[in-house]
Amino acid sequence: MTTPSAVEIQFPCDHMFKAFGPNDGEFVAAVRLAVASVTPVSSDAMKVRSSSGGRHQSVSVLVRLHNLQQLHGIYAALKDVPRLSYLL
């Protein structure tokens, strides 16, 4: 039996982060602030989509990463966002 190999990411690269949480402006601002704590984020790099029921939303952020430390740093910052439900 073979073991799965680790996914190798070539840097620099564009990477999409998706955070799911409550449908309010505070959540969107917190996601933006978390990502911006590691690398600059332009407003056109963010997309917000509300759930069909309107209670939740997904916030997608596309950023240019230059190293693995940035990838780990953004995931760590996003995990600290208040009321985060799910993170991809």
Gaussian input, Z-matrix of N, CA and C with variables (Angstrom, degrees):
# hf/3-21g

backbone

0 1
 N
 C     1     B1
 C     2     B2     1     A1
 N     3     B3     2     A2     1     D1
 C     4     B4     3     A3     2     D2
 C     5     B5     4     A4     3     D3
 N     6     B6     5     A5     4     D4
 C     7     B7     6     A6     5     D5
 C     8     B8     7     A7     6     D6
 N     9     B9     8     A8     7     D7
 C    10    B10     9     A9     8     D8
 C    11    B11    10    A10     9     D9
 N    12    B12    11    A11    10    D10
 C    13    B13    12    A12    11    D11
 C    14    B14    13    A13    12    D12
 N    15    B15    14    A14    13    D13
 C    16    B16    15    A15    14    D14
 C    17    B17    16    A16    15    D15
 N    18    B18    17    A17    16    D16
 C    19    B19    18    A18    17    D17
 C    20    B20    19    A19    18    D18
 N    21    B21    20    A20    19    D19
 C    22    B22    21    A21    20    D20
 C    23    B23    22    A22    21    D21
 N    24    B24    23    A23    22    D22
 C    25    B25    24    A24    23    D23
 C    26    B26    25    A25    24    D24
 N    27    B27    26    A26    25    D25
 C    28    B28    27    A27    26    D26
 C    29    B29    28    A28    27    D27
 N    30    B30    29    A29    28    D28
 C    31    B31    30    A30    29    D29
 C    32    B32    31    A31    30    D30
 N    33    B33    32    A32    31    D31
 C    34    B34    33    A33    32    D32
 C    35    B35    34    A34    33    D33
 N    36    B36    35    A35    34    D34
 C    37    B37    36    A36    35    D35
 C    38    B38    37    A37    36    D36
 N    39    B39    38    A38    37    D37
 C    40    B40    39    A39    38    D38
 C    41    B41    40    A40    39    D39
 N    42    B42    41    A41    40    D40
 C    43    B43    42    A42    41    D41
 C    44    B44    43    A43    42    D42
 N    45    B45    44    A44    43    D43
 C    46    B46    45    A45    44    D44
 C    47    B47    46    A46    45    D45
 N    48    B48    47    A47    46    D46
 C    49    B49    48    A48    47    D47
 C    50    B50    49    A49    48    D48
 N    51    B51    50    A50    49    D49
 C    52    B52    51    A51    50    D50
 C    53    B53    52    A52    51    D51
 N    54    B54    53    A53    52    D52
 C    55    B55    54    A54    53    D53
 C    56    B56    55    A55    54    D54
 N    57    B57    56    A56    55    D55
 C    58    B58    57    A57    56    D56
 C    59    B59    58    A58    57    D57
 N    60    B60    59    A59    58    D58
 C    61    B61    60    A60    59    D59
 C    62    B62    61    A61    60    D60
 N    63    B63    62    A62    61    D61
 C    64    B64    63    A63    62    D62
 C    65    B65    64    A64    63    D63
 N    66    B66    65    A65    64    D64
 C    67    B67    66    A66    65    D65
 C    68    B68    67    A67    66    D66
 N    69    B69    68    A68    67    D67
 C    70    B70    69    A69    68    D68
 C    71    B71    70    A70    69    D69
 N    72    B72    71    A71    70    D70
 C    73    B73    72    A72    71    D71
 C    74    B74    73    A73    72    D72
 N    75    B75    74    A74    73    D73
 C    76    B76    75    A75    74    D74
 C    77    B77    76    A76    75    D75
 N    78    B78    77    A77    76    D76
 C    79    B79    78    A78    77    D77
 C    80    B80    79    A79    78    D78
 N    81    B81    80    A80    79    D79
 C    82    B82    81    A81    80    D80
 C    83    B83    82    A82    81    D81
 N    84    B84    83    A83    82    D82
 C    85    B85    84    A84    83    D83
 C    86    B86    85    A85    84    D84
 N    87    B87    86    A86    85    D85
 C    88    B88    87    A87    86    D86
 C    89    B89    88    A88    87    D87
 N    90    B90    89    A89    88    D88
 C    91    B91    90    A90    89    D89
 C    92    B92    91    A91    90    D90
 N    93    B93    92    A92    91    D91
 C    94    B94    93    A93    92    D92
 C    95    B95    94    A94    93    D93
 N    96    B96    95    A95    94    D94
 C    97    B97    96    A96    95    D95
 C    98    B98    97    A97    96    D96
 N    99    B99    98    A98    97    D97
 C   100   B100    99    A99    98    D98
 C   101   B101   100   A100    99    D99
 N   102   B102   101   A101   100   D100
 C   103   B103   102   A102   101   D101
 C   104   B104   103   A103   102   D102
 N   105   B105   104   A104   103   D103
 C   106   B106   105   A105   104   D104
 C   107   B107   106   A106   105   D105
 N   108   B108   107   A107   106   D106
 C   109   B109   108   A108   107   D107
 C   110   B110   109   A109   108   D108
 N   111   B111   110   A110   109   D109
 C   112   B112   111   A111   110   D110
 C   113   B113   112   A112   111   D111
 N   114   B114   113   A113   112   D112
 C   115   B115   114   A114   113   D113
 C   116   B116   115   A115   114   D114
 N   117   B117   116   A116   115   D115
 C   118   B118   117   A117   116   D116
 C   119   B119   118   A118   117   D117
 N   120   B120   119   A119   118   D118
 C   121   B121   120   A120   119   D119
 C   122   B122   121   A121   120   D120
 N   123   B123   122   A122   121   D121
 C   124   B124   123   A123   122   D122
 C   125   B125   124   A124   123   D123
 N   126   B126   125   A125   124   D124
 C   127   B127   126   A126   125   D125
 C   128   B128   127   A127   126   D126
 N   129   B129   128   A128   127   D127
 C   130   B130   129   A129   128   D128
 C   131   B131   130   A130   129   D129
 N   132   B132   131   A131   130   D130
 C   133   B133   132   A132   131   D131
 C   134   B134   133   A133   132   D132
 N   135   B135   134   A134   133   D133
 C   136   B136   135   A135   134   D134
 C   137   B137   136   A136   135   D135
 N   138   B138   137   A137   136   D136
 C   139   B139   138   A138   137   D137
 C   140   B140   139   A139   138   D138
 N   141   B141   140   A140   139   D139
 C   142   B142   141   A141   140   D140
 C   143   B143   142   A142   141   D141
 N   144   B144   143   A143   142   D142
 C   145   B145   144   A144   143   D143
 C   146   B146   145   A145   144   D144
 N   147   B147   146   A146   145   D145
 C   148   B148   147   A147   146   D146
 C   149   B149   148   A148   147   D147
 N   150   B150   149   A149   148   D148
 C   151   B151   150   A150   149   D149
 C   152   B152   151   A151   150   D150
 N   153   B153   152   A152   151   D151
 C   154   B154   153   A153   152   D152
 C   155   B155   154   A154   153   D153
 N   156   B156   155   A155   154   D154
 C   157   B157   156   A156   155   D155
 C   158   B158   157   A157   156   D156
 N   159   B159   158   A158   157   D157
 C   160   B160   159   A159   158   D158
 C   161   B161   160   A160   159   D159
 N   162   B162   161   A161   160   D160
 C   163   B163   162   A162   161   D161
 C   164   B164   163   A163   162   D162
 N   165   B165   164   A164   163   D163
 C   166   B166   165   A165   164   D164
 C   167   B167   166   A166   165   D165
 N   168   B168   167   A167   166   D166
 C   169   B169   168   A168   167   D167
 C   170   B170   169   A169   168   D168
 N   171   B171   170   A170   169   D169
 C   172   B172   171   A171   170   D170
 C   173   B173   172   A172   171   D171
 N   174   B174   173   A173   172   D172
 C   175   B175   174   A174   173   D173
 C   176   B176   175   A175   174   D174
 N   177   B177   176   A176   175   D175
 C   178   B178   177   A177   176   D176
 C   179   B179   178   A178   177   D177
 N   180   B180   179   A179   178   D178
 C   181   B181   180   A180   179   D179
 C   182   B182   181   A181   180   D180
 N   183   B183   182   A182   181   D181
 C   184   B184   183   A183   182   D182
 C   185   B185   184   A184   183   D183
 N   186   B186   185   A185   184   D184
 C   187   B187   186   A186   185   D185
 C   188   B188   187   A187   186   D186
 N   189   B189   188   A188   187   D187
 C   190   B190   189   A189   188   D188
 C   191   B191   190   A190   189   D189
 N   192   B192   191   A191   190   D190
 C   193   B193   192   A192   191   D191
 C   194   B194   193   A193   192   D192
 N   195   B195   194   A194   193   D193
 C   196   B196   195   A195   194   D194
 C   197   B197   196   A196   195   D195
 N   198   B198   197   A197   196   D196
 C   199   B199   198   A198   197   D197
 C   200   B200   199   A199   198   D198
 N   201   B201   200   A200   199   D199
 C   202   B202   201   A201   200   D200
 C   203   B203   202   A202   201   D201
 N   204   B204   203   A203   202   D202
 C   205   B205   204   A204   203   D203
 C   206   B206   205   A205   204   D204
 N   207   B207   206   A206   205   D205
 C   208   B208   207   A207   206   D206
 C   209   B209   208   A208   207   D207
 N   210   B210   209   A209   208   D208
 C   211   B211   210   A210   209   D209
 C   212   B212   211   A211   210   D210
 N   213   B213   212   A212   211   D211
 C   214   B214   213   A213   212   D212
 C   215   B215   214   A214   213   D213
 N   216   B216   215   A215   214   D214
 C   217   B217   216   A216   215   D215
 C   218   B218   217   A217   216   D216
 N   219   B219   218   A218   217   D217
 C   220   B220   219   A219   218   D218
 C   221   B221   220   A220   219   D219
 N   222   B222   221   A221   220   D220
 C   223   B223   222   A222   221   D221
 C   224   B224   223   A223   222   D222
 N   225   B225   224   A224   223   D223
 C   226   B226   225   A225   224   D224
 C   227   B227   226   A226   225   D225
 N   228   B228   227   A227   226   D226
 C   229   B229   228   A228   227   D227
 C   230   B230   229   A229   228   D228
 N   231   B231   230   A230   229   D229
 C   232   B232   231   A231   230   D230
 C   233   B233   232   A232   231   D231
 N   234   B234   233   A233   232   D232
 C   235   B235   234   A234   233   D233
 C   236   B236   235   A235   234   D234
 N   237   B237   236   A236   235   D235
 C   238   B238   237   A237   236   D236
 C   239   B239   238   A238   237   D237
 N   240   B240   239   A239   238   D238
 C   241   B241   240   A240   239   D239
 C   242   B242   241   A241   240   D240
 N   243   B243   242   A242   241   D241
 C   244   B244   243   A243   242   D242
 C   245   B245   244   A244   243   D243
 N   246   B246   245   A245   244   D244
 C   247   B247   246   A246   245   D245
 C   248   B248   247   A247   246   D246
 N   249   B249   248   A248   247   D247
 C   250   B250   249   A249   248   D248
 C   251   B251   250   A250   249   D249
 N   252   B252   251   A251   250   D250
 C   253   B253   252   A252   251   D251
 C   254   B254   253   A253   252   D252
 N   255   B255   254   A254   253   D253
 C   256   B256   255   A255   254   D254
 C   257   B257   256   A256   255   D255
 N   258   B258   257   A257   256   D256
 C   259   B259   258   A258   257   D257
 C   260   B260   259   A259   258   D258
 N   261   B261   260   A260   259   D259
 C   262   B262   261   A261   260   D260
 C   263   B263   262   A262   261   D261

   B1=1.4454
   B2=1.5247
   B3=1.3141
   B4=1.4600
   B5=1.5187
   B6=1.3036
   B7=1.4627
   B8=1.5208
   B9=1.3194
   B10=1.4683
   B11=1.5209
   B12=1.3126
   B13=1.4657
   B14=1.5228
   B15=1.2954
   B16=1.4637
   B17=1.5239
   B18=1.2992
   B19=1.4555
   B20=1.5203
   B21=1.3000
   B22=1.4597
   B23=1.5207
   B24=1.3097
   B25=1.4567
   B26=1.5182
   B27=1.3104
   B28=1.4599
   B29=1.5305
   B30=1.3173
   B31=1.4665
   B32=1.5096
   B33=1.3213
   B34=1.4609
   B35=1.5228
   B36=1.3374
   B37=1.4627
   B38=1.5234
   B39=1.3226
   B40=1.4607
   B41=1.5181
   B42=1.3248
   B43=1.4706
   B44=1.5243
   B45=1.3335
   B46=1.4636
   B47=1.5227
   B48=1.3193
   B49=1.4624
   B50=1.5218
   B51=1.3416
   B52=1.4661
   B53=1.5102
   B54=1.3153
   B55=1.4603
   B56=1.5264
   B57=1.3292
   B58=1.4601
   B59=1.5225
   B60=1.3273
   B61=1.4541
   B62=1.5123
   B63=1.3366
   B64=1.4629
   B65=1.5308
   B66=1.3059
   B67=1.4580
   B68=1.5292
   B69=1.3191
   B70=1.4655
   B71=1.5244
   B72=1.3125
   B73=1.4592
   B74=1.5121
   B75=1.3142
   B76=1.4639
   B77=1.5238
   B78=1.3246
   B79=1.4616
   B80=1.5275
   B81=1.3251
   B82=1.4688
   B83=1.5263
   B84=1.3167
   B85=1.4670
   B86=1.5239
   B87=1.3292
   B88=1.4653
   B89=1.5243
   B90=1.3328
   B91=1.4721
   B92=1.5238
   B93=1.3139
   B94=1.4680
   B95=1.5290
   B96=1.3122
   B97=1.4604
   B98=1.5288
   B99=1.3249
   B100=1.4683
   B101=1.5253
   B102=1.3249
   B103=1.4690
   B104=1.5265
   B105=1.3258
   B106=1.4672
   B107=1.5241
   B108=1.3277
   B109=1.4657
   B110=1.5274
   B111=1.3418
   B112=1.4647
   B113=1.5262
   B114=1.3282
   B115=1.4604
   B116=1.5301
   B117=1.3278
   B118=1.4707
   B119=1.5313
   B120=1.3358
   B121=1.4653
   B122=1.5218
   B123=1.3173
   B124=1.4661
   B125=1.5261
   B126=1.3145
   B127=1.4659
   B128=1.5246
   B129=1.3362
   B130=1.4646
   B131=1.5269
   B132=1.3262
   B133=1.4669
   B134=1.5236
   B135=1.3388
   B136=1.4665
   B137=1.5219
   B138=1.3427
   B139=1.4632
   B140=1.5170
   B141=1.3208
   B142=1.4616
   B143=1.5208
   B144=1.3311
   B145=1.4631
   B146=1.5203
   B147=1.3266
   B148=1.4645
   B149=1.5244
   B150=1.3269
   B151=1.4641
   B152=1.5281
   B153=1.3230
   B154=1.4661
   B155=1.5254
   B156=1.3178
   B157=1.4579
   B158=1.5149
   B159=1.3333
   B160=1.4507
   B161=1.5156
   B162=1.3245
   B163=1.4653
   B164=1.5255
   B165=1.3287
   B166=1.4628
   B167=1.5208
   B168=1.3285
   B169=1.4553
   B170=1.5142
   B171=1.3245
   B172=1.4605
   B173=1.5215
   B174=1.3116
   B175=1.4586
   B176=1.5247
   B177=1.3287
   B178=1.4595
   B179=1.5192
   B180=1.3192
   B181=1.4654
   B182=1.5245
   B183=1.3233
   B184=1.4575
   B185=1.5239
   B186=1.3331
   B187=1.4655
   B188=1.5220
   B189=1.3046
   B190=1.4623
   B191=1.5178
   B192=1.3366
   B193=1.4655
   B194=1.5190
   B195=1.3267
   B196=1.4598
   B197=1.5186
   B198=1.3348
   B199=1.4649
   B200=1.5293
   B201=1.3081
   B202=1.4608
   B203=1.5240
   B204=1.3187
   B205=1.4586
   B206=1.5313
   B207=1.3273
   B208=1.4610
   B209=1.5292
   B210=1.3127
   B211=1.4663
   B212=1.5215
   B213=1.3167
   B214=1.4694
   B215=1.5284
   B216=1.3256
   B217=1.4563
   B218=1.5221
   B219=1.3286
   B220=1.4638
   B221=1.5220
   B222=1.3378
   B223=1.4695
   B224=1.5302
   B225=1.3188
   B226=1.4717
   B227=1.5273
   B228=1.3304
   B229=1.4647
   B230=1.5256
   B231=1.3250
   B232=1.4632
   B233=1.5255
   B234=1.3199
   B235=1.4720
   B236=1.5234
   B237=1.3279
   B238=1.4654
   B239=1.5294
   B240=1.3399
   B241=1.4686
   B242=1.5293
   B243=1.3321
   B244=1.4693
   B245=1.5308
   B246=1.3123
   B247=1.4631
   B248=1.5224
   B249=1.3373
   B250=1.4585
   B251=1.5241
   B252=1.3330
   B253=1.4620
   B254=1.5182
   B255=1.3354
   B256=1.4582
   B257=1.5176
   B258=1.3320
   B259=1.4582
   B260=1.5185
   B261=1.3210
   B262=1.4695
   B263=1.5122
   A1=108.64
   A2=115.76
   A3=119.55
   A4=110.17
   A5=114.55
   A6=119.43
   A7=108.78
   A8=117.18
   A9=118.84
   A10=110.48
   A11=115.51
   A12=119.31
   A13=109.38
   A14=115.11
   A15=120.81
   A16=108.99
   A17=116.10
   A18=120.74
   A19=107.95
   A20=115.49
   A21=119.84
   A22=109.27
   A23=116.18
   A24=121.77
   A25=108.28
   A26=115.11
   A27=120.72
   A28=108.65
   A29=116.28
   A30=121.27
   A31=109.70
   A32=118.72
   A33=128.08
   A34=110.90
   A35=115.66
   A36=121.33
   A37=109.81
   A38=115.31
   A39=120.97
   A40=107.47
   A41=116.52
   A42=120.96
   A43=109.30
   A44=115.49
   A45=121.71
   A46=109.53
   A47=115.79
   A48=122.87
   A49=106.83
   A50=117.01
   A51=121.18
   A52=108.97
   A53=114.80
   A54=121.28
   A55=108.39
   A56=115.91
   A57=121.66
   A58=108.98
   A59=115.50
   A60=120.00
   A61=111.18
   A62=117.32
   A63=121.37
   A64=111.88
   A65=115.37
   A66=121.22
   A67=110.46
   A68=115.55
   A69=120.23
   A70=109.93
   A71=115.54
   A72=121.24
   A73=114.02
   A74=117.30
   A75=120.38
   A76=111.14
   A77=116.64
   A78=120.09
   A79=110.26
   A80=117.02
   A81=121.02
   A82=110.22
   A83=117.12
   A84=121.42
   A85=111.14
   A86=117.19
   A87=120.89
   A88=111.07
   A89=117.13
   A90=120.74
   A91=109.49
   A92=116.88
   A93=120.67
   A94=110.91
   A95=116.87
   A96=121.75
   A97=111.32
   A98=117.05
   A99=121.01
   A100=111.12
   A101=116.64
   A102=120.15
   A103=110.02
   A104=116.88
   A105=121.28
   A106=112.57
   A107=117.69
   A108=119.76
   A109=111.60
   A110=116.09
   A111=120.62
   A112=111.74
   A113=116.81
   A114=121.03
   A115=109.22
   A116=117.88
   A117=119.81
   A118=112.36
   A119=115.39
   A120=122.10
   A121=108.37
   A122=116.58
   A123=119.63
   A124=108.87
   A125=116.29
   A126=119.82
   A127=112.05
   A128=117.79
   A129=119.16
   A130=112.50
   A131=118.16
   A132=122.10
   A133=111.76
   A134=116.31
   A135=120.85
   A136=110.24
   A137=115.19
   A138=121.39
   A139=107.95
   A140=115.45
   A141=121.44
   A142=108.01
   A143=114.88
   A144=120.18
   A145=109.01
   A146=115.83
   A147=121.21
   A148=110.59
   A149=115.57
   A150=120.59
   A151=109.35
   A152=116.47
   A153=120.17
   A154=111.83
   A155=117.44
   A156=121.17
   A157=113.63
   A158=116.80
   A159=121.47
   A160=116.15
   A161=117.97
   A162=119.85
   A163=112.63
   A164=117.09
   A165=121.72
   A166=110.11
   A167=114.84
   A168=120.16
   A169=110.26
   A170=114.39
   A171=119.96
   A172=107.22
   A173=114.68
   A174=121.36
   A175=106.54
   A176=116.24
   A177=122.07
   A178=108.65
   A179=115.58
   A180=120.77
   A181=108.10
   A182=116.36
   A183=122.21
   A184=108.34
   A185=116.40
   A186=120.48
   A187=110.56
   A188=114.92
   A189=122.25
   A190=107.21
   A191=116.60
   A192=121.86
   A193=109.70
   A194=115.19
   A195=120.29
   A196=113.12
   A197=116.83
   A198=119.31
   A199=110.20
   A200=115.68
   A201=122.47
   A202=112.01
   A203=117.49
   A204=121.18
   A205=111.05
   A206=117.23
   A207=120.00
   A208=110.85
   A209=117.10
   A210=121.42
   A211=110.74
   A212=116.49
   A213=121.03
   A214=111.34
   A215=116.66
   A216=120.71
   A217=112.73
   A218=116.79
   A219=120.18
   A220=110.49
   A221=117.47
   A222=119.14
   A223=110.69
   A224=117.39
   A225=120.47
   A226=110.66
   A227=117.15
   A228=120.72
   A229=111.13
   A230=117.30
   A231=120.38
   A232=111.93
   A233=117.18
   A234=119.92
   A235=111.87
   A236=117.45
   A237=121.89
   A238=113.37
   A239=117.62
   A240=120.51
   A241=109.00
   A242=117.54
   A243=120.32
   A244=111.75
   A245=116.05
   A246=125.23
   A247=113.90
   A248=117.61
   A249=121.40
   A250=108.57
   A251=116.96
   A252=121.09
   A253=112.00
   A254=116.06
   A255=120.52
   A256=108.46
   A257=116.31
   A258=121.09
   A259=109.96
   A260=116.43
   A261=122.38
   A262=108.79
   D1=137.07
   D2=179.70
   D3=-98.35
   D4=151.00
   D5=178.14
   D6=-93.95
   D7=145.76
   D8=179.03
   D9=-67.01
   D10=141.18
   D11=179.19
   D12=-85.51
   D13=154.23
   D14=178.53
   D15=-70.03
   D16=143.00
   D17=177.03
   D18=-72.34
   D19=127.09
   D20=-179.53
   D21=-99.43
   D22=124.05
   D23=-179.76
   D24=-103.07
   D25=130.17
   D26=177.60
   D27=-93.66
   D28=127.02
   D29=179.26
   D30=-106.32
   D31=148.70
   D32=-2.71
   D33=-73.25
   D34=155.52
   D35=179.16
   D36=-154.45
   D37=160.05
   D38=172.85
   D39=-90.61
   D40=138.59
   D41=-178.71
   D42=-137.56
   D43=136.71
   D44=179.38
   D45=-101.06
   D46=126.17
   D47=173.69
   D48=-107.37
   D49=139.41
   D50=177.32
   D51=-127.82
   D52=124.58
   D53=178.28
   D54=-118.27
   D55=136.54
   D56=-179.52
   D57=-116.31
   D58=134.46
   D59=-179.21
   D60=-166.72
   D61=-163.96
   D62=-177.16
   D63=-68.03
   D64=154.05
   D65=-177.63
   D66=-85.43
   D67=79.34
   D68=174.65
   D69=-150.74
   D70=161.12
   D71=-177.52
   D72=-66.42
   D73=-28.36
   D74=179.66
   D75=-63.38
   D76=-39.33
   D77=179.78
   D78=-64.97
   D79=-45.05
   D80=179.12
   D81=-60.24
   D82=-44.96
   D83=179.86
   D84=-63.43
   D85=-38.74
   D86=179.97
   D87=-67.00
   D88=-38.59
   D89=177.58
   D90=-64.77
   D91=-45.99
   D92=179.49
   D93=-60.12
   D94=-45.09
   D95=-179.93
   D96=-62.96
   D97=-40.00
   D98=179.76
   D99=-62.79
   D100=-47.07
   D101=179.94
   D102=-67.75
   D103=-41.45
   D104=-179.05
   D105=-66.14
   D106=-17.73
   D107=176.89
   D108=-70.25
   D109=-14.70
   D110=-178.95
   D111=-112.20
   D112=-41.18
   D113=-177.51
   D114=-150.49
   D115=151.19
   D116=-179.35
   D117=-59.72
   D118=145.03
   D119=179.60
   D120=-129.15
   D121=123.94
   D122=174.81
   D123=-90.20
   D124=153.06
   D125=-177.51
   D126=-64.26
   D127=-29.69
   D128=178.65
   D129=-77.15
   D130=-6.40
   D131=176.98
   D132=-87.38
   D133=-2.41
   D134=-178.07
   D135=-111.97
   D136=138.50
   D137=174.67
   D138=-130.77
   D139=134.70
   D140=-179.40
   D141=-118.89
   D142=133.59
   D143=-179.81
   D144=-135.45
   D145=125.93
   D146=179.31
   D147=-83.83
   D148=150.23
   D149=175.78
   D150=-70.62
   D151=165.19
   D152=-178.32
   D153=-61.95
   D154=-32.64
   D155=178.53
   D156=-82.71
   D157=-13.79
   D158=177.36
   D159=83.05
   D160=0.57
   D161=-178.24
   D162=-86.38
   D163=-25.28
   D164=-176.03
   D165=-126.30
   D166=167.35
   D167=176.55
   D168=-149.80
   D169=157.90
   D170=172.45
   D171=-111.62
   D172=140.65
   D173=177.48
   D174=-119.41
   D175=114.04
   D176=178.80
   D177=-101.65
   D178=133.86
   D179=-179.46
   D180=-130.65
   D181=121.29
   D182=178.10
   D183=-102.09
   D184=120.97
   D185=-179.63
   D186=-131.01
   D187=158.87
   D188=175.65
   D189=-93.73
   D190=119.73
   D191=178.77
   D192=-102.33
   D193=142.31
   D194=179.84
   D195=-111.17
   D196=-12.24
   D197=178.94
   D198=-162.23
   D199=168.39
   D200=-178.15
   D201=-66.34
   D202=-30.93
   D203=179.30
   D204=-62.37
   D205=-37.38
   D206=176.64
   D207=-64.62
   D208=-42.86
   D209=178.61
   D210=-58.13
   D211=-50.74
   D212=179.91
   D213=-65.92
   D214=-37.96
   D215=-179.93
   D216=-64.11
   D217=-40.75
   D218=179.19
   D219=-67.99
   D220=-43.92
   D221=177.86
   D222=-60.85
   D223=-40.87
   D224=179.20
   D225=-64.09
   D226=-43.26
   D227=179.74
   D228=-65.72
   D229=-40.13
   D230=-179.90
   D231=-67.53
   D232=-33.61
   D233=178.87
   D234=-64.19
   D235=-21.45
   D236=179.40
   D237=-90.45
   D238=-0.49
   D239=179.70
   D240=-67.48
   D241=126.72
   D242=179.13
   D243=-59.80
   D244=139.74
   D245=176.46
   D246=65.68
   D247=19.14
   D248=174.26
   D249=-65.05
   D250=128.31
   D251=179.47
   D252=-95.56
   D253=-40.14
   D254=-173.93
   D255=-155.79
   D256=148.76
   D257=-177.63
   D258=-137.22
   D259=130.24
   D260=175.24
   D261=-118.64

